[in-house]
Amino acid sequence: MLEVDQSKLRERIGAAHAALQQRIEELKLAGNHDESSAERQSIAEALDSLRMLQKLGIKPSPEANRKGGDTPDGGSS
């Protein structure tokens, strides 16, 4: 995935994260842990990959720098 527009990258990562979280909730409701363990592991790996993309690919926007340097993950530096 190559996205040079930082705002689009943030949106895409956010959408992927939301979809994965929704699937986690669906698996919890299904209750069949034996059949879903491989999928849960895949989801965990995908979430780790999204976190890495955030760290590597998203630089704070100029607006964030002017507003006190908030980091892309919502925390402060």
Biotite code that builds the C-alpha atoms (Angstrom):
import biotite.structure as struc

atoms = struc.array([
    struc.Atom([0.000, 0.000, 0.000], chain_id="A", res_id=1, res_name="MET", atom_name="CA", element="C"),
    struc.Atom([1.417, 3.324, -1.008], chain_id="A", res_id=2, res_name="LEU", atom_name="CA", element="C"),
    struc.Atom([-0.523, 6.438, -0.142], chain_id="A", res_id=3, res_name="GLU", atom_name="CA", element="C"),
    struc.Atom([1.311, 9.726, -0.293], chain_id="A", res_id=4, res_name="VAL", atom_name="CA", element="C"),
    struc.Atom([-1.604, 11.856, 0.905], chain_id="A", res_id=5, res_name="ASP", atom_name="CA", element="C"),
    struc.Atom([-1.260, 11.836, 4.700], chain_id="A", res_id=6, res_name="GLN", atom_name="CA", element="C"),
    struc.Atom([-4.925, 12.589, 5.353], chain_id="A", res_id=7, res_name="SER", atom_name="CA", element="C"),
    struc.Atom([-6.056, 9.740, 3.085], chain_id="A", res_id=8, res_name="LYS", atom_name="CA", element="C"),
    struc.Atom([-3.562, 7.421, 4.763], chain_id="A", res_id=9, res_name="LEU", atom_name="CA", element="C"),
    struc.Atom([-4.979, 8.326, 8.181], chain_id="A", res_id=10, res_name="ARG", atom_name="CA", element="C"),
    struc.Atom([-8.500, 7.691, 6.892], chain_id="A", res_id=11, res_name="GLU", atom_name="CA", element="C"),
    struc.Atom([-7.602, 4.330, 5.381], chain_id="A", res_id=12, res_name="ARG", atom_name="CA", element="C"),
    struc.Atom([-5.776, 3.142, 8.479], chain_id="A", res_id=13, res_name="ILE", atom_name="CA", element="C"),
    struc.Atom([-8.698, 4.287, 10.614], chain_id="A", res_id=14, res_name="GLY", atom_name="CA", element="C"),
    struc.Atom([-11.204, 2.475, 8.408], chain_id="A", res_id=15, res_name="ALA", atom_name="CA", element="C"),
    struc.Atom([-9.150, -0.721, 8.473], chain_id="A", res_id=16, res_name="ALA", atom_name="CA", element="C"),
    struc.Atom([-8.805, -0.504, 12.248], chain_id="A", res_id=17, res_name="HIS", atom_name="CA", element="C"),
    struc.Atom([-12.552, 0.005, 12.680], chain_id="A", res_id=18, res_name="ALA", atom_name="CA", element="C"),
    struc.Atom([-13.328, -2.976, 10.436], chain_id="A", res_id=19, res_name="ALA", atom_name="CA", element="C"),
    struc.Atom([-10.975, -5.199, 12.407], chain_id="A", res_id=20, res_name="LEU", atom_name="CA", element="C"),
    struc.Atom([-12.470, -4.078, 15.702], chain_id="A", res_id=21, res_name="GLN", atom_name="CA", element="C"),
    struc.Atom([-15.956, -4.787, 14.374], chain_id="A", res_id=22, res_name="GLN", atom_name="CA", element="C"),
    struc.Atom([-14.895, -8.288, 13.367], chain_id="A", res_id=23, res_name="ARG", atom_name="CA", element="C"),
    struc.Atom([-13.425, -8.878, 16.843], chain_id="A", res_id=24, res_name="ILE", atom_name="CA", element="C"),
    struc.Atom([-16.813, -7.987, 18.337], chain_id="A", res_id=25, res_name="GLU", atom_name="CA", element="C"),
    struc.Atom([-18.583, -10.326, 15.902], chain_id="A", res_id=26, res_name="GLU", atom_name="CA", element="C"),
    struc.Atom([-16.273, -13.165, 16.915], chain_id="A", res_id=27, res_name="LEU", atom_name="CA", element="C"),
    struc.Atom([-16.949, -12.480, 20.594], chain_id="A", res_id=28, res_name="LYS", atom_name="CA", element="C"),
    struc.Atom([-20.691, -12.718, 19.979], chain_id="A", res_id=29, res_name="LEU", atom_name="CA", element="C"),
    struc.Atom([-20.322, -15.924, 17.985], chain_id="A", res_id=30, res_name="ALA", atom_name="CA", element="C"),
    struc.Atom([-18.663, -17.537, 20.977], chain_id="A", res_id=31, res_name="GLY", atom_name="CA", element="C"),
    struc.Atom([-16.989, -20.340, 19.015], chain_id="A", res_id=32, res_name="ASN", atom_name="CA", element="C"),
    struc.Atom([-13.414, -19.780, 20.155], chain_id="A", res_id=33, res_name="HIS", atom_name="CA", element="C"),
    struc.Atom([-11.954, -22.959, 18.653], chain_id="A", res_id=34, res_name="ASP", atom_name="CA", element="C"),
    struc.Atom([-12.922, -22.112, 15.087], chain_id="A", res_id=35, res_name="GLU", atom_name="CA", element="C"),
    struc.Atom([-12.032, -18.440, 15.365], chain_id="A", res_id=36, res_name="SER", atom_name="CA", element="C"),
    struc.Atom([-8.600, -18.676, 17.011], chain_id="A", res_id=37, res_name="SER", atom_name="CA", element="C"),
    struc.Atom([-6.727, -18.590, 13.683], chain_id="A", res_id=38, res_name="ALA", atom_name="CA", element="C"),
    struc.Atom([-8.799, -15.619, 12.571], chain_id="A", res_id=39, res_name="GLU", atom_name="CA", element="C"),
    struc.Atom([-8.172, -13.864, 15.897], chain_id="A", res_id=40, res_name="ARG", atom_name="CA", element="C"),
    struc.Atom([-4.431, -14.363, 15.426], chain_id="A", res_id=41, res_name="GLN", atom_name="CA", element="C"),
    struc.Atom([-4.640, -12.939, 11.906], chain_id="A", res_id=42, res_name="SER", atom_name="CA", element="C"),
    struc.Atom([-6.568, -9.937, 13.197], chain_id="A", res_id=43, res_name="ILE", atom_name="CA", element="C"),
    struc.Atom([-3.962, -9.337, 15.915], chain_id="A", res_id=44, res_name="ALA", atom_name="CA", element="C"),
    struc.Atom([-1.219, -9.419, 13.290], chain_id="A", res_id=45, res_name="GLU", atom_name="CA", element="C"),
    struc.Atom([-3.168, -7.026, 11.066], chain_id="A", res_id=46, res_name="ALA", atom_name="CA", element="C"),
    struc.Atom([-3.634, -4.605, 13.976], chain_id="A", res_id=47, res_name="LEU", atom_name="CA", element="C"),
    struc.Atom([0.107, -4.762, 14.675], chain_id="A", res_id=48, res_name="ASP", atom_name="CA", element="C"),
    struc.Atom([0.764, -3.976, 11.010], chain_id="A", res_id=49, res_name="SER", atom_name="CA", element="C"),
    struc.Atom([-1.590, -0.989, 11.149], chain_id="A", res_id=50, res_name="LEU", atom_name="CA", element="C"),
    struc.Atom([0.231, 0.336, 14.221], chain_id="A", res_id=51, res_name="ARG", atom_name="CA", element="C"),
    struc.Atom([3.533, 0.009, 12.366], chain_id="A", res_id=52, res_name="MET", atom_name="CA", element="C"),
    struc.Atom([2.112, 1.852, 9.367], chain_id="A", res_id=53, res_name="LEU", atom_name="CA", element="C"),
    struc.Atom([1.010, 4.647, 11.684], chain_id="A", res_id=54, res_name="GLN", atom_name="CA", element="C"),
    struc.Atom([4.469, 4.908, 13.204], chain_id="A", res_id=55, res_name="LYS", atom_name="CA", element="C"),
    struc.Atom([6.291, 4.795, 9.881], chain_id="A", res_id=56, res_name="LEU", atom_name="CA", element="C"),
    struc.Atom([3.920, 6.544, 7.541], chain_id="A", res_id=57, res_name="GLY", atom_name="CA", element="C"),
    struc.Atom([2.024, 9.248, 9.358], chain_id="A", res_id=58, res_name="ILE", atom_name="CA", element="C"),
    struc.Atom([3.808, 12.389, 10.230], chain_id="A", res_id=59, res_name="LYS", atom_name="CA", element="C"),
    struc.Atom([2.065, 14.966, 12.420], chain_id="A", res_id=60, res_name="PRO", atom_name="CA", element="C"),
    struc.Atom([0.171, 17.460, 10.334], chain_id="A", res_id=61, res_name="SER", atom_name="CA", element="C"),
    struc.Atom([1.335, 21.082, 10.359], chain_id="A", res_id=62, res_name="PRO", atom_name="CA", element="C"),
    struc.Atom([-1.848, 21.917, 12.283], chain_id="A", res_id=63, res_name="GLU", atom_name="CA", element="C"),
    struc.Atom([-0.936, 19.431, 15.036], chain_id="A", res_id=64, res_name="ALA", atom_name="CA", element="C"),
    struc.Atom([2.516, 20.946, 15.303], chain_id="A", res_id=65, res_name="ASN", atom_name="CA", element="C"),
    struc.Atom([1.022, 24.408, 15.792], chain_id="A", res_id=66, res_name="ARG", atom_name="CA", element="C"),
    struc.Atom([-1.488, 23.102, 18.361], chain_id="A", res_id=67, res_name="LYS", atom_name="CA", element="C"),
    struc.Atom([1.101, 21.681, 20.695], chain_id="A", res_id=68, res_name="GLY", atom_name="CA", element="C"),
    struc.Atom([2.639, 18.746, 18.894], chain_id="A", res_id=69, res_name="GLY", atom_name="CA", element="C"),
    struc.Atom([0.013, 16.052, 19.269], chain_id="A", res_id=70, res_name="ASP", atom_name="CA", element="C"),
    struc.Atom([1.104, 12.719, 17.850], chain_id="A", res_id=71, res_name="THR", atom_name="CA", element="C"),
    struc.Atom([-0.948, 10.845, 15.239], chain_id="A", res_id=72, res_name="PRO", atom_name="CA", element="C"),
    struc.Atom([-2.086, 8.269, 17.794], chain_id="A", res_id=73, res_name="ASP", atom_name="CA", element="C"),
    struc.Atom([-3.772, 10.907, 19.926], chain_id="A", res_id=74, res_name="GLY", atom_name="CA", element="C"),
    struc.Atom([-1.107, 11.217, 22.610], chain_id="A", res_id=75, res_name="GLY", atom_name="CA", element="C"),
    struc.Atom([1.353, 13.988, 23.212], chain_id="A", res_id=76, res_name="SER", atom_name="CA", element="C"),
    struc.Atom([5.073, 13.937, 22.544], chain_id="A", res_id=77, res_name="SER", atom_name="CA", element="C"),
])
